[in-house]
Amino acid sequence: MGAVAERSGRQRAGTEELGDVRERRREQRGWYFYDWANSVFSTSVLTVFLGPYLTEVTKAAADADGYVHPLGIPVRAGSFFPYAVSASVLLSVLVMPLAAAFADRTGRKKPLLGVSAYLGAAATAGMYFLDGDRYLLGGVLLVVANVSFAVSVVLYHAFLPQISTPGERDAVSSRGWAFGYAAGALVLVANLALFLGHDALGVTESVAVRICLASAGLWWAVFTVVPLLRLRERPVPQHTAVRVSLGQGFGQLADTFRELRRYPLTLLFLLAYLLYNDGIQTVITQASVYGSEGLGLDQTTLIGAILLVQVLAVAGALLLGRLAARHGAKRTILGSLVAWTVTVGAGYFLPREEPVWFYALAVGIGLVLGGSQALSRSLFSHLVPAGKEAEYFALYEISDRGTSWLGPLVFGLAYQLTGDYRYAILSLVVFFALGFVLLARVPVRRAAAAVGNLPPGRI
């Protein structure tokens, strides 16, 4: 009983630290701008431009057999980019918990957010110099940028419980996602205009791509100023305000995993999120493959579909945020998973070389994409012990990034066994169905109370 009372006291104290409504709204508006700042890295850099361009640079450096030799290891040129992405994901899984433990123990989330954001932005801007055969430079910059992005997002998520009351979190999280998708769409339109019109502007295609990559880093750097000016640190309890060494960071990570076993309902939510979010991420990364290889669609159609998803994700995030205010976050997420299942299942029946139906699929994805992710973030914030937000959101991100190979593996195996991309896309339904079943079994109000939090009226 004493431990519960102590946690409830921390929760009440944290609520009091939220300050008056005006100050809280000011912080929230500043917080939204980090989604606005960093989303262009995911959209323009990782999703559209860097993969094809870095592959071409790597091919220029390859030997007669098509191999490059980083650190003396023979690597086929076409495999270098995915290997670099995998290395960045693995490294981020190791670094995120250490940064989170340091942030929670020292109460210095904002300086760490600034360091990781500007390191990532600098690495992204440095991609302007990625020309000729400088594939190793590209690999290093990709790893640094992606790891920095992951760390900054963990710290950014950890501010959510501190800048919003329990009843506000669904709406605040949804607005953040909407800001991010709006920025991604805006910058991608400008980048595509530059890329497609490079001849008229008197620049080569290579220079146009490098400008697009560097502009994402510049955008990230400029708009990160807003959250750094508006967010404020909260004091940590005296007994936890200590210096954290590397060894202590790993020790704290082990402690967090051990403590998580005391909160089986929070763990059950993470397992549900692991499954359905892996389905979401696989749809995002493999939809273009399905469109080009399975449906015979051209690159213009695929780019148009990406833009359509970005634009509709803004409206979808805000719409699902409103639904959550009326029906609760859990029910709204469950509804979105039904929509995901129907949308992905419908993808099996799309006719070949008919762009209008692929655009219809993009509409369905866009309307549920931002909202399901935003509400998952806000719902998880209720299931986190007060004072350990960064550590638990590091686990949240690990369940995202650390298992992002599962969906592509199932997708690839389904195609290998059947030789038909329709079965590959249909195989992803299992992630949404299993995620639905597990999430439905989480009594979220009881889960919030178990970690010492006071849940809102609707959750």
N, C-alpha and C positions, 0 to 999 in steps of 0.2 A: 504493500500500500504506500509505503514511504517513497519508493521509486516512482510510482505513478503520480503521486502528489508533486514530487520534484519536477517531473517532466511537464505536468500541467502548469506548474508555476513558471517554468521556462517559456512555455507557450504563451501564457498571459503576458509575461514580460516582453516577449518578442512582439506581441500585438500592440502593446503600449509604445514600443519603440518605432512603430510605423508612423507616428506623428500625426499632424492634422491632415485633413483631406487635401488641402491645396498642395502641401509639400509632397504628399504621397503621389498625387497625380503628376507632379513635376518629375519625380523620379521615374514613374512609369513611362512617361513620354520619352525620357532619356533612354530608358531600357529598351524600348521599341527600336531605337535607332541602331542598336547593335545587330539586330536581325537585318535591318536595312543595310548596314555596312558590310556584313560578312557573306550574305547570301549570293552575291555576285561571284564569289569564289567558287561556290558549288555549281552554279548555273553556267556561267561563261567559261570558266577555266576547266573544271573537272568534267562537266557533262558534254560540252560542245567542242572547245578548241584545242585543249592541251593534248589529248590522246592522239588524234590523227597527226598533229604537227610534230610532237616529240617522236612519234614513230618514223616520220619522214626524216627527221634529223638523225635518228639512230641508223636508219638505212644508209644515209650518206656516209656514216662512219664505219659501216660494216665491211668485212673482208669479202673476198670473192665468193665465199660460201654463204654469205648472208648473216654472219655472226659478228657480234662485238664481244669484247673481252674485259668487262669491268672487274678489277681486282684479279685479273687472270682467269676469270670464269667464263667459259664460252656461253653466250646467250644469243638466241636467235633475235634478230632486230625487232621483229613483230611482237616479241614477248617482253621487251624491256619495259614498256609503259605499265602493263598490268603487274609485272614483278615489282616495279617501284611503288605502285599503289599498295600492293600487299605489304611491302616493307614498311611503308608509312603507317598502315593500319596496325601492324604488329607493334611498332614502336609506340604509337599513341596509346595502345592498350596498356603498355608498361608505364608510360609517363603520366597519363591522366590521373590515376589514383594518388601518385606522389604529389602532384601539384594540388590536388583536392585536399589531401591530408594537411599539407603546409598551409593552405588557405584557411581551413577550419581551425587549425591549432593556433595560428598567429593572428587571425582576423584581418588578413590583408588580401582580400579577394580582388579589390579594384587594382592595386599595383600589378598583381599577377595577370589580371585580365588585360591591362595595358601592355605589359611586356609580351605576352603571347600574341595579342592582336597585331602589334607593330612588327614583331618578328615575322609573322605570317604574311603581313602586307608587304614588307620589304622583300621577302623571298619571291612573292608573286610579281611585284614590280620588276624584280631582277630578271624575270623571264624575258624581258625585252632583249636581253643580250644572248638569248638562246638562238643562235643561228649557225650556219655552216654544219659542222659535225660535232658540236658541243653537247653530245647526248648525256655525258656524265654530269655536266653542269645542270642540265634539265632534270636529271634524276635527283640530284642533291636538293635543288630548289623545290621540287615537288614534295619530297619527304619532309623538309623543314616546314613548308607552307601547310601541308596537310596535318602534321602533328601539332603545329601551333594552332591551327583552326580547331582541332579537336579539344585541346586544352582550354582555349578561350571559350568554347561553347559550354563546357562543363561549368566554368566559373560564372558565365552568363546565366545559365539555368539556375544556379544556386542563389542568385539574387531574387528569384521569383517569390519565394515564401517571405522574404524580408520587405518587399515593396508593395505587397498586396494583402488584404485581409482574405481569410478563407473563402468568403463569398464572392470575391472579385477575381479569383485566379483564373477561372475558365475564360472570362472575357479578356483579361490582360494577356494571357498566353495566346489566345486566338488573334488578338490585334498584333502581337509580335510576329506571329507567323504570316499574317496578312502583309505587314510591312516588308518582310523578307521576300515574299513572292512578288510583290509589286516592284521592289528594287531589281530583283532578278529579271523580270520581264522588261523593265525600262532599259537596263544596261544591255541586255541581250539584243533588243531591237536596234540600239545604237551600234553595237558591235557588228551585227549582221549587215547593217547598212554600209558600214565601212568595209567589211569583208567582200560583200557582193559588188560594191562599187569602187573597188581599189584602183581599177584601171582609169576610171574617170577622174579619180583624185590624184593620179600620177604616182602611186606607190605600188610596189610589188606585193604579191599575195603573202609572201613571207613577212614583210614589214607590217602589213595589215594585221596578220595574226598576232605578231609580237606586240603591236600597239593595243590590241584587244586584251591580251594577257596582262600587260602592264597597267592598263586602265583599271582593271579589276583590283589590282593591288593599291592603286592610288585612291580609288573609291573607298576601299576598305579602310585605309589609313585616315582619310579626311573625316568620314562620318563616325569613326570610333571616338573622335574628340567629344561628341555629344554625350554618350553614356559616361565617359570618364569625368566630365564636368558635373553631371547631375546625380549620379549614384553616390551614396555615402556608405562608409563602413559602419558596421555595428560592433560594439565592444564584445569581446568573448569573455566567458567566465575566467576569473583569475587563475583557477587551477588548470585551465587548458591553454592559457596564453604562454606557450613555450616555444623555444627554438626547435626546429625539426631538421634533423640530419637525414641523409639518404637512407641509412639503416633504419632510423626511426620511422621514415616514410613507409618503407616496406612493412615494418612491424605494425604500423597503424592500418595499413591495407589488410593485413591478416586479421587484426582486431575487428575491422569493419565486416569482413566476411563471417567471422565467428559471431558477431553481434547480430548479423542478418538472420542467423538461425533462430534467434529469439523472436523474430517477427516473421513467422511463416506466411502470413497473409501478404506482407510486402513482397516476400520472395515469390509467392504465387503470381502476383501481378507482374513481376519482372519476367517470369517465364511466359506468361501470356503475351506480354509486350514483345519479348524476343521472337515469338512465332509470327504474330501478325505483322510486326514491323519488318521482319525479314521478307515477308511476302510483299509489303509495300515497296521496300528498297529494290527487290528483284524486278518488280513490274517497271519501276523507274529506269533501271539500268538495261533491261532486256527488251523493253517495248520497241525500241528502234530496230533491234535485231529481228524481232518478230515481224515488224512492218516491212523491212527491206527484204529479208530472206523468205519469210513465210507468206507475205502478201504481195510481194513484188512492187512495193511503192518506192518512188524516187526520193532523193535527199531533200528536195524542196518541200514535199509533203511531210516528211518527218520533222523538219525544222519548224514548219507551221504548226504541227501538232504539239511540239515542245512549248512554243509560245502560247498556244491556246491553253495548255495545262497551267502554265505560269499565271496567266491572267485570271482564269477561273478559280485557281487555288486561293486567290485573294478573297473573292466572294464566298467561296466555300468555307474558308476558315471563319469568316465573320458570321455566316449563316449557322454553322454548327455551334459556334459560341452562343448564339441566341437560343438555339434549341437546348443547349446544356443548361442555360439559365432557367428554362421552363421544366425540363425533364431530368436534369442531372447529367454529369459528365459520363458516368458509367453507361447509362442507357443510350446516350447519344453515340458513344464509341461503339457499343454493340450494334446500333443501327447502321453506323458507317461500315462495320465489318460485313453486315448483310449486303450493303450496297457494293462493297469491294467484291464480294463473292459473285454477285450477279453480273457485275461489269466484266470481271476477268473471265467468268464462264461464257459470257456473250462473245468474248474475243475469239473463242473457238469457232464460232459460226460466221465470222466476217468473210465476205467474198474477196477473192484476189483482185488486185489492181482496181479497187474501188475506193478512192481516197475519202469520199464522204462518210463511209462507215467507220473508217479509222479515226476521222475527226469526231464522230459520235462517241467512239470509245474514249477519246481524249477528254471530251466533255464530262463523261462519267467519272474518269479518274480525277480531273481537276476539281470537281465539286466535293469530293470526299478526301482528297489528299491532305490539304493544309489542316482541315478541321480535325481529322483523326490523329494527326501528329500533335497538334496544339493541345487538344484535350487530354491526350495521354500524358503530356508534360505536366499540365496543371493537376491532373488526378494523382500522379505520382508525388507531387509536392506535398499532398496531404498525408502521405504514407511514410514520410521521412522524419526521423527524430530531430527536434529543434537543436540547432547548433552543429549539425552534421550534414548540412545541405550539400556542400560540395562533394563530400565523400560519397554520399549516396547517389548523387547525380553522376558521379564518375562511374559507378556500377551501372547506372541507367544507360550511359553512353557506351560502356563496354558491351552491354547486352545488345546494343545496336551495331557498333562497328566490329566488335570481336567475333560476331557470328554471321557477318554479312556474306560468308561464303556458302551458307546452307542453301539458300534459295537458288543462287546460280548453279550450285551442284545438282539440285533436283531438276532444275530446268535443263541443264546439260545432259543429265542421265536420261531424262524423258525423251529428248531428241535423239540421243544415241541409240536407245532401245527401239524407237518407233520410226525414226527418220522423218518425222513430221513435226514442224514447229507448232502446229495446233495442239498436239498433246502436251508439248512442252509448256505452253502458256496455260493450258487447263490444269496442269499439275500443281500450279501455284495456289489453286483453290484450297488445298489441304492446309496451308499456313493460316488462311483466314478462318477456316472452319475450326481448327484446333485452338487458335487464339481466342475465338468467340467462346468456345466451351470453357476454357480455363478462366477467362475474364468473368464469365457469368457466375463462376463459383467463388469469386472474391467478394466477401461482404465488406464493401469499402468503408462504410461507417465504422464498423468494428475494427477494421484494419487501421484506420486513422486514430481511433481511441487507444489501440494497443501501443502506439509509439508516443502517446502523450499529447496528441493534437485534438483540438476541438473542431470537428468537421462543420461545414456550412449547412444551411437548411436543406439544400439540394446537392447531392454528390453522386 
